[in-house]
């Protein structure tokens, strides 16, 4: 297996990475991947997520020389952020400028292809700084093979009023395909930006695999809202890492919404690296069929007087399997930390399952921290209340599930995105109950 990836890397490197500015990092990364190998269920962090189905398929690497095949008609249903948004379209991980739209960007704000930005000083400063290849084999694999993605740089004191939408579309109609998107987002001092990263698939009978990495630097007093939307097909494998690094007085809000995919693993690592940093983490996953979705979060309170709040919710049907592993880590110097974590799940069938593991590791003594997890069925008293007022059982269950999910959706501040998701959820939840 390792030899196969080495051969693919050598061929990819020889053809597309000549004079590459990250050549040494890439070589180190492929070597580290070979050393680590794919994680197995013997690894505690991957105990409930078996990636063996991913390793059994010989995916074709998408390359910069591939011809674009998507049309405007193919992506029209994926444009979920409204007509005022800047949209960067990526086809199998590569920037498709012809389908992209640049709207309302302030002067000097940058939203473009990462492949065309490698000489940018901000890229040189931040690329590979937050996503470590040392312990995560999928980060190592992404770093070795990644060629393109988004580079967003918001200058100091700049407010981007309209959202920036990074639209990733996998097209495996010809054959099973893998993509390695890489994003770098830098919000300078006192800047503000709202970003949406969404993943979709063109329906096909073939599997596709997305292994993505996003690095986010939130500078002093900056505010970043990051929305990750995963609405892929039942043939999609998706492993992603989001690494956010917060400076003094900065705020990072992230909403992770998972609506599709066969195997999905979301790794979120946030470092509060200076005083008065704030992080809000919200997650929602709607699962059915044989889906597996695993959310792993780590909030690292490295400095004093920081605040984090985390709420993840799941609605799980059929034989689907949800996993939540959330860790709050409070270092010795991080006094006056406030950190809260909650995971709540509803099982809609007897075959649905959920594994939840909230964790606290606290090495400071002046802190306020709490965590909790609940898994159960729909509240029968609430169901009875609705039915006693003339609402049918199917509609009553859909209303309760929609209200349960809305606790997460309502934290999205982009009106068009929030409304589109609410409509989608309402439709899907009613279908689930049919």
N, C-alpha and C positions, 0 to 999 in steps of 0.2 A: 504493500500500500504506500509506504513512504517513498519507495523507488519511483512509483508512478507519479507522485507529486513533484519529486525532484526532476524527473524527465520533463514534465510539463513546465516547471519553472525555468529550466534551462532553455527550452524552446521559446517560451514567452519572453525571457530576458534577451536572448539573442536577436529576436525579431523586433521587439518593441521598446527595449529599455537601454538602448545604446546612449551613452553620455547622460545617463540618469543621475540626478543630483542626490538620490537616496540609495545609490547602488550598494554601499556598504551595509546600510540598515536592512535592505532587502535580503542580502546574502545571510546576514546574521539571523534574520527572521525565518528563512526557510530551514536553516540549520536548527534553529530552536524548535520549529514545528516537528522536525524529524525526531528530535530528542524527546519532546513531550508526547507526540502522537495524539490521536483523537482521544478525548476523555471517555472513560467507561463508567458504568454504574458503580464500580468499586470506589470511585472518587466521591467523597461525601458531597461535594458541591454539585455533582451530576447524578446523584443517587436515583432520582426518579425520571431522569431524561436520558433515554437510550438513543444515541445518535447513530447506531449501527445501520439503520435504513439509509442514512445519508452516505455512509462510507461504501455501501454496496453498489452505488450507481456511478458509472464512469461519465461524469458531466463534461461537456465541452466548454472550455474556457471562452467566454466572450472576449474579443480582442478589439483594439482600436481600428483595425482594418475591416471589421464587419460592416456591411452595408445596412443602413437604417431601413426598417420595413414598416414601422408604425406610421399611421396616418392620423390626421386630426379627428377623424371619426372614431378611431380606436381609443382615444384618450378622453373623449368629451365627457364621459360619465365619471371620470376621475378628477375633474376640475372642481374641487369641493370647497374652494376658498373665496369664490366670488370673482367678478370680472376685474376688480381693482388690484388683485394680487399680482405680484411678480412671480412667474412660474418658470422654474428650471426643470426641463424634462430630461430624464435619463433612461435610455433604452438598453436593457441588460447591463446597466452600470455605466454607460457611456453617454456623454452629454449630446443631446440632439437639439442643436441650436435652432433648427428650422421650426420645431414645434414649441419652442420656448417663447415666453412673453415677458417683456421688461416694462413694468409700469411703476410710476410714482416713487422711484428710488431717489432719495436725497442726493445732492451733489457730494461726491467723494465716497459715498457708500458703495461697497463692492458686493456683487452677487454674481458669480460666474463659475466656470469650470475650474476644478482644482488642477487638472492637467495643464492648463494654460497659465497657472499662477505659481509654479514652483520656484520662480526666481523672486517672488514677492518677499519682502523682509518679514512680514508677519507669518508667512508660511514657514520660512526658515527658522523663525523663533519658536513656533508652537507645534509644528508637525511632529508627531511621534512622542511628544513630551508627556502626555497624560495617559495614553493607552499603552500599557506595558506588555511586551512580548514575553516577559520572563516566565509567567505562570499560566498564561492563557493561550492555548494552542490556536484557537480560532482568530485571535488578534494577530498572532504570528503569521498565520496563513494569509490573512487579509493584507498585512503589511508587505508580505512578499509579492503578492499578485495584484494589489490595487493599482489602478492606473488613473482612474478618474473619480469624480464626485463633485461636491459643491464646496466652494470657498466663499464664505461670507465674512466681510470685515466692515464693522460699523465704527466710524470715526468717533472720537471723543465729543461729547455734548450733542450728539445727533440722535434724533428720535425718528424712527421709521414708522410712519403711521399705518401703512398697509402691510399685510402679511407677505412673507416670502415663502413660497411653496416649492419644496423640493419633491418632485413627482418621479418616483421610481417605478418603472413598468418592466416586468419580466415577460419575455416572449419566447416560449419554448415550443412553438408550433412545429418547428423543423426537427428538433431533437432536444434531449435533456441538457440544460444549460446552467452554468454557474456564473454569478457576478460577484465582484468584490468592491462595492461602493465605499468611498472614503470621504468623509466630510470634515471640514475644519471651520469652526465658527469662532470669531473673535469680536467681542463687544467691548470697545474701549471705555475709558472712564466716563461716567455719567451718560452713557448711551442707552437707548431702549430699542428693542426689536422683538417681533413676534414671528416665529418660524414654524412651518408645518412640514414634516417629513412623512410622506405617505408612500405605501408600497402596495402595488396592484399587479395582477397577472392577466395576460390574454389567455382565455380559456383554451386548454389543449389537453391531450391525453398524456403528455410527457411531464415528468417532474422538473421543477426548477429549484435552484438553491441560491439563496442570497446570504452572503456573509459580509455584514456591513459594520463599519466602525465610524463613530462620530465623536470628535473631540471639541469641547466647548470651553473657551476661556472667558470668564465673566469678570471684567476688571472693576476697579473701585467705583462704587455707587451706580453700577450698571444694572439694568433689568432685562432679563431674557425670559420670554415665554416660549417653550419648545413643546410642540404637539407631535407625537408619533402615532400615526394611524396605520394599522396593518389590516388590510382587507384583501387577502390573497385567496387563491383557489385551494381546493382540497389536495392538490398535487404539489403544494409549495412547502419547501423547507426554508426556515429563516432563523439564522443566528445573528444577533447583533449586540454590540457593545456601545453604550453611550457613556462617555467620561466627561464630567463637568468639574471645573476647577474655579472656585469662587474667591474673589479678593474682598477687601474690607468694604463693609456696608453694601455689598451687592446682593441681588435677589435672583434666584433661578427657580422658575416654575415649570414643571414638566407634567404633561398628561399623556399617558400611554394607553391607547385604545386598540385592543386586539379582537378582530372580528372574523378572521379566517386564517387558513394555513394548516397543514398536516402536523408539522412539528415546528413550534416557535419557541425560541429561547431569548428572553430579553435580559441583558445584563446592564444594570444601571449603577454607576459608581460616582458619587458626588463627594468632593472634598471641600469642606468649609475651612479655608486656609488662612483666614484673617478674621478679626473681630467683627461682630455685628452682621455676619452673613446670614442669609435666610434662604431656605429651600423648601418648596412645596412639591410633593410627589403624589400624583393621583393616577390610578390605574383602573381599567375596566377590561374584562375579558368575557366574551360571550362564546361558549363552546358547545358544539354538538357533534354528532357522528362519532368518529374515533380520534378527534383532535387531541393534541397534547400541547399545552401552553405553560411555560415555566418562566415566572418572573423572579429574578434574583436582584435584589437591591442592596446597596451598601452606602450608608451615609456616614462619612468620616468627619467627626467634629474634632478638628485639629487645634482650634484656637478658642479663647473664651468668648462668652456672650453671644453665642450663635443659636439660631432657632431652626428646627426642621419639623415638618408635619407630613405624615404619609398616610394615605388612605387608598387601599386597593380592594376592588370588589369583583366578584366573579359570579356568573350565572351559567351553570353547567348542566347539559342535557345529554341524553342517549348514553353512550359509553365513553364520553369524553373525560379527559383527565386534566385537572388544573394543579399547578404547583406554585407556591409562594414561599420564598425564603428571603426574609428581610432582616438586615443587620444594622443596628445603630452602634457605632464605635465612638466612644468618648475618651479622648486621650487625657493624660494626666494634667496637662496644662489647660485643658478646656473647661475651666470653671464657669459657673453660671450658664451652663448649657440647658436649653429646653428642647426636648426631642420627644415626639409622639408618633406612634405607629399603630395602624389598625388594618386588619384584613378580614373581610366579611364575604361569605359565599352562600349561594343558594343552589341546592341540588334539585333538579327537576325530574330526575329518574332514579330508580333504585340501582342502576348500573353506573351512574356518574360517580366520579371520585375526586377527592381534593386532598392534597398534602400541604399543610401550612407549618412553617417554622419561623416564627418571629424570634429575634435574638437581640439581646442587649449585652454589650461589653463595655463596662464603665470603669475608668481608672481615675476619675476625679470624684471629689466628695461633695461638692456644692452644685448639684444638678437636679433637674426635674425631668425624669424620663418615664415613659410608660409604653407598653405594647400589649396587643391582644389579637386573638383570632377566633372567629366563629364560623361554623359550617352547619347548615341545617336546611330545612325545607321552608316553603312559603308559610308565613304566619297565618294559621288557621283562623284565629280570631278576626284578623283584618279581612280575610277572605269572607268569613261569615257576615261581617259588617257590611261589606259591599253587596253581597248577594241578597241580604235582607232589605236592601234599598232598590231591588229590582234589576240589578246588574247580573247578567249571565256569568256562569263560572269561568268560561273561556275569557271573556272580556275582563272579568275581575282579576284573574291571574295575570293577564297582560298588563293591566294597570299597575298592579303591585310590582311586577318586575321592572316596568318602565320607571316607576318612582325610585326603585332601588338603584337603577343605573344612573338616574339623573343626578344623584349626589356627586358623581364624578364628571359627567358631561357638562354640568353647569359651571364648572371652573374654567372652561374654555372661554376666552374673552373675544374670540373672533366670531362675530355673529353668524356669518354665512356657514362657517364650518360647524359651529354648534347646532344650528338649525338643521343642516343636512344630516348630521349624525343622529340627532333626535328623531328625525323622520325615518331614517334607516333602522334605528333601534326599535321604534314602535312597530314598524312593518315586520321585522325579523322576530320579535318577541311574540307577536300575534300568530305568525306562521308556526313558531315553535309549539304553541299551545293548540294548534288545530288538530 
